[in-house]
Amino acid sequence: MEIKLKSGLKLKLKDISIDERDEMLDSLVYEYEDGNLVGVKMMNATITKWLRDGLDGDTSDKFLKTMTMDDRIEAFTKMQDSLLLGKGTASK
């Protein structure tokens, strides 16, 4: 599967196993305040983990540093949508 970002960057996603998918999803730690979702902990580390584990191709520091923060967040969100396969809502 390939995703295209608003910037025009195209990224190919790996065909990952259920175990890899679960590990990636388990890396998300949601923060709640008064029962309302207010954010995700360790967001930068989580995004980098998802990019390194989920992209098929170059995931070196050199490549990841070429991505803007908007690209990284958009890729992460699209990857979540892809992995959740309609069984939840990707964090925004």
N, C-alpha and C positions, 0 to 999 in steps of 0.2 A: 504494500500500500504506500502511496505517496501523498504527502500533504503539501499544499502551497500556501505560503504566508502572504499577507497583504503586501509585504515588501517585494514579492516576486520570488523569494527564495523557495526552492523546492527541496523537500527532505523526504528520504525514503525511510519507512519504518521497518524494523525487523519483524519477522514472524516469531514472536516469543512464546515460550511455553507457559502453561498455567502457573507453574511455580514462579517463573520470572515475573509474570504479571502480578501475582499476589505479593511478591516482595516489593515491587514498585509501588503498588497501591498501599501497602503497609508502611511505606516511608512517609506517608502523609500524616501529619498530626494537626488536627483541627483545633482551633481555639474558640471557646464559647464564652459569652458573657451574658448572664441572666437568661440562659437557654438559647441565645441567638448566636449564630456563627459570625465571628468577627474577623477571622483570618486563619492563616495556616502558619505553623511554626517552621522555622528553618527553611524558608521558602527558597532562598538562593541555592542552598545545598541540595534541596529536593529537586529543583529544576535541573541542576547539573547532573544529578544521578539519573533522572529520567532521560535526558538527552544522551548521556553516555550509554545507558543500558538499552534504550529503545530505538536509537537511530542506526540505520544500516549504512555504514560508510565512515568517513572521517569524524571522529569525536575527540580529536586531540585538543589540547589547550589552545593551540594556534588557531584552529578552526572555530572553536567556541568563542574565542575572543573577538572574532569578526562579526558575531551576531549581536545585534542591539538587544537591549533589555526587552523591548517590545517584541522582537522576534522570538526571544527565549520564552517569554510568557505565552505568546500565541502558540508556539510549537508545543509547549507543555500542556496547554488547555486542549488543543486538538488531539494530542496523544491520549489524554485522559478520556476524552469523548470516544476515541477509538477503542481503548482498552475496556471501558465500562460497558460498551456495546448496548447502550440504552438501559442499563440496570442501575442507573444513578445519574447524578448531575455532576459534571466536572466543576471543580472549584473555579471561581471567577475572581 
